[in-house]
Each structure stands twice: as structure tokens, then as C-alpha cells.
Amino acid sequence: MPVDQLVLRPGLCLRHWSGWLAPTAAADRLARLQAEVPWKQEAITLYGRRHPLPRLTCWMADPGCGYRYSGLANAIEPWSPVAAELRQALEQLTGWRFNSLLLNRYRDGRDAMGWHADDEPELDPAAPIASLSLGAPRDFRLRPRPSPRRPVDLPPPEGHGQALPFNIPLHSGDLLLMEAPTQWWWQHALPRRLRLQQERLNLTFRVVRPA
Ligand SMILES: O=C(O)CCC(=O)C(=O)O
């Protein structure tokens, strides 16, 4: 049975289901997604220089649900069969209608994701982000935002200034639901693990406000 744990800090609310998918189901979804997703190596341009992202990605979404980050406009791919199945299960679990999905493929421990918050204007700030991990275990780091960007001029939640960074080890089949207002007040990252040779996939189901 999956274990559902509530993780709370000032301005942060996460729900963590360890083993939301059983090991055999997680291994099956991993293999099918590796094969059926049109993975791309994107690059961002900073000060005129191209930097390949340290991971492969794909953006699946309903029509009209485009998404930009770091100046990168993601091409919309149609929902693949496994992604559509997972979306349905997560909608039943959460009651939210997810219209988009960012897939990240970390080929080994050299692939990573830097500090950021998922607070782009396209995303519905009231909606949760549902993050599913498949494959190699990795550490998911969280820290209070040094200078929170927020839609209205709210004072920081009590204790935010004293809150400390922390770590959630994510294993294959784990589900992490990041609830509002986590993205306003906290950042997250997936640090490198140079000795790790196994691959990991991460799927973040999102609610975009269609253009
Ligand atoms: O791979 C992960 O667990 C993190 C992914 C992430 O930070 C994102 O998609 O915004």
C-alpha cells in the first residue's frame, strides 16, 4: 500500500506517496515511456551562447496549452498512451484536471535540474503540480526562496525567514503533490549525483491557463 505523508513548512505544502506505483508497474511505465516519448535535447541561449539542457525533455499538452521557461518555447506533443493513463489516475486522485505534462529524462547522475520555482505566468497558481518519479532514486532539494516573487504583495508566511533547506529522497513509483502556494515561497532542484549510472524519468502534471 502506498504511504501518504504530509510535508509542511511555512508557505510550503507537499503530499508524498511512497510507492504510489508498485515496483513492477513503475518499471513497466518507465520502459514504455522511454520507448514511446519523442525525447528532445533542448538548448537555451544565454548571452548569445547555446547551452544544451542537462537532460532530455518533452512537453505533452492539450491544444492551446503552450509553455515557456528560460526563453524556451516548448513544442506541444500529443498525449502518449501511458501519459494519458497516468493523467487519468492522477485526476481521479486529486480532483484536478491536468492539461499539460513536462517530462524530464535524466540519463544518469550527470543530468540534473537547477534551482527554480514553477511559477511561470501560464501556470494556474491555485493548482497543484503532481510529480511522478520512475527509475533511479534521486534527491529532491527544497529551499525557501531568497526573494519570493508573488502575484500580490503578501507578507511572507510566519517563520519563512527562518525555514531551512531540506531533502526528499524520491524513489521509483513515488508521487509528490506540490500544493499552492509552495511555488511562490519555495524553490526546488535535482542536484547532480556523479557516481549514479542509472536513468530516471520525472513527469510533472500541470494546469496551464490556455492562451
Ligand atoms: O525531476 C524532478 O524531480 C524535478 C523536476 C522539476 O523540478 C520540474 O519539472 O520543474
Ligand as a Chemical Component Dictionary entry (heavy atoms), coordinates in Angstrom:
data_LIG
# 
_chem_comp.id                   LIG 
_chem_comp.type                 NON-POLYMER 
_chem_comp.pdbx_formal_charge   0 
_chem_comp.three_letter_code    LIG 
# 
loop_
_chem_comp_atom.comp_id 
_chem_comp_atom.atom_id 
_chem_comp_atom.alt_atom_id 
_chem_comp_atom.type_symbol 
_chem_comp_atom.charge 
_chem_comp_atom.model_Cartn_x 
_chem_comp_atom.model_Cartn_y 
_chem_comp_atom.model_Cartn_z 
_chem_comp_atom.pdbx_ordinal 
LIG O1 O1 O 0 12.965 15.718 -11.610 1  
LIG C1 C1 C 0 12.388 16.213 -10.666 2  
LIG O2 O2 O 0 12.002 15.565 -9.692  3  
LIG C2 C2 C 0 12.169 17.720 -10.647 4  
LIG C3 C3 C 0 11.535 18.254 -11.898 5  
LIG C4 C4 C 0 11.275 19.719 -11.815 6  
LIG O3 O3 O 0 11.815 20.392 -10.977 7  
LIG C5 C5 C 0 10.377 20.362 -12.755 8  
LIG O4 O4 O 0 9.899  19.706 -13.703 9  
LIG O5 O5 O 0 10.107 21.561 -12.568 10 
# 
loop_
_chem_comp_bond.comp_id 
_chem_comp_bond.atom_id_1 
_chem_comp_bond.atom_id_2 
_chem_comp_bond.value_order 
_chem_comp_bond.pdbx_ordinal 
LIG O1 C1 DOUB 1 
LIG C1 O2 SING 2 
LIG C1 C2 SING 3 
LIG C2 C3 SING 4 
LIG C3 C4 SING 5 
LIG C4 O3 DOUB 6 
LIG C4 C5 SING 7 
LIG C5 O4 DOUB 8 
LIG C5 O5 SING 9 
# 
